[in-house]
Amino acid sequence: MAALLFRLRDVSDEEAAAVRTLLADANMAVYETSSGTWGLGVAAIWLRNKNQLTAARALLHAYQQQREAIPQPPVPTHWQHWTQNPVRFFLFCFLIVFMFAVTLWPFFFFS
């Protein structure tokens, strides 16, 4: 019977490849599922042999401890994201005001 080992949602391609390599080097039989066309499935790596689950989780835990030790670049804030692309910011602001105006137009001019 299979066991869920590692969910791939919001995981970078680099990290997913490293986990696949780690499990392949440990000779663990795994298979992968995708989230599907509509994103309703579970994108994950599954362990075929449930008896190897504790060993696989120990490997993943050790890998994640190593990965946490590596300093990661800071995640940009929303304001930093918008200031990097001000055209997009003003376009979104315009679209929000436009949709608001179109929605309320009948209440002010056709009553």
Wavefront OBJ file of the C-alpha trace (Angstrom):
o trace
v 0.000 0.000 0.000
v 1.262 3.465 -0.876
v 1.858 6.296 1.573
v 1.957 10.042 0.986
v 5.509 11.203 1.519
v 5.997 14.723 0.155
v 3.480 17.250 -1.180
v 4.689 19.245 -4.172
v 2.368 22.231 -3.794
v 4.353 25.505 -3.670
v 7.635 23.587 -3.930
v 10.302 24.862 -6.309
v 11.458 22.657 -9.162
v 14.939 22.622 -7.652
v 13.709 21.280 -4.316
v 11.434 18.694 -5.937
v 14.325 17.440 -8.088
v 16.561 17.222 -5.016
v 13.941 15.162 -3.157
v 13.537 12.843 -6.163
v 17.309 12.368 -6.335
v 17.543 11.772 -2.590
v 14.896 9.061 -2.717
v 16.359 7.468 -5.856
v 19.812 7.321 -4.238
v 18.252 5.564 -1.237
v 16.654 2.989 -3.610
v 13.138 3.801 -2.478
v 10.325 3.025 -4.908
v 8.231 6.136 -5.376
v 5.746 7.529 -7.842
v 4.449 11.015 -8.458
v 0.993 12.438 -8.947
v 0.122 15.829 -10.395
v -2.611 18.232 -9.407
v -4.283 17.692 -12.777
v -5.644 20.124 -15.299
v -7.971 21.887 -12.879
v -5.663 21.698 -9.865
v -8.037 19.482 -7.906
v -5.680 16.537 -7.407
v -2.809 16.130 -4.979
v 0.579 16.926 -6.468
v 2.827 14.723 -4.368
v 5.519 12.080 -4.179
v 4.172 8.802 -2.858
v 6.156 5.943 -1.358
v 5.165 2.559 -2.819
v 6.259 0.492 0.190
v 4.654 1.726 3.397
v 7.253 -0.185 5.442
v 9.941 2.281 4.309
v 7.962 5.301 5.485
v 9.952 5.989 8.670
v 13.281 5.733 6.855
v 12.056 7.989 4.041
v 10.740 10.576 6.480
v 14.060 10.524 8.322
v 15.866 11.190 5.022
v 13.508 14.052 4.202
v 13.864 15.514 7.680
v 17.665 15.483 7.389
v 17.448 17.068 3.926
v 15.115 19.797 5.159
v 17.422 20.537 8.099
v 20.290 21.028 5.629
v 18.108 23.211 3.415
v 17.090 25.431 6.340
v 20.733 26.018 7.195
v 21.289 27.650 3.796
v 20.374 31.358 3.965
v 17.457 32.180 1.673
v 16.935 35.554 0.015
v 14.187 37.585 1.679
v 10.733 37.441 0.142
v 9.767 40.838 -1.286
v 6.856 42.639 0.344
v 3.783 43.668 -1.609
v 4.997 47.264 -1.719
v 8.400 46.202 -3.086
v 6.646 44.066 -5.689
v 4.500 46.976 -6.837
v 7.370 49.481 -6.893
v 9.381 47.171 -9.140
v 6.622 47.439 -11.740
v 4.703 50.724 -11.308
v 2.906 50.419 -14.659
v 1.237 47.223 -13.492
v 0.345 48.882 -10.188
v -1.401 51.811 -11.858
v -3.081 49.521 -14.368
v -4.559 47.445 -11.539
v -5.640 50.589 -9.700
v -7.337 51.845 -12.870
v -9.072 48.502 -13.420
v -10.358 48.427 -9.841
v -11.751 51.960 -10.090
v -13.235 51.181 -13.524
v -14.986 48.019 -12.299
v -16.270 49.894 -9.252
v -17.625 52.682 -11.489
v -19.267 50.255 -13.949
v -20.884 48.396 -11.077
v -22.312 51.516 -9.438
v -23.188 53.431 -12.651
v -26.820 52.218 -12.835
v -27.563 53.283 -9.252
v -26.508 56.894 -9.804
v -27.640 57.655 -13.344
v -30.695 55.475 -13.962
v -32.731 55.950 -10.792
l 1 2 3 4 5 6 7 8 9 10 11 12 13 14 15 16 17 18 19 20 21 22 23 24 25 26 27 28 29 30 31 32 33 34 35 36 37 38 39 40 41 42 43 44 45 46 47 48 49 50 51 52 53 54 55 56 57 58 59 60 61 62 63 64 65 66 67 68 69 70 71 72 73 74 75 76 77 78 79 80 81 82 83 84 85 86 87 88 89 90 91 92 93 94 95 96 97 98 99 100 101 102 103 104 105 106 107 108 109 110 111
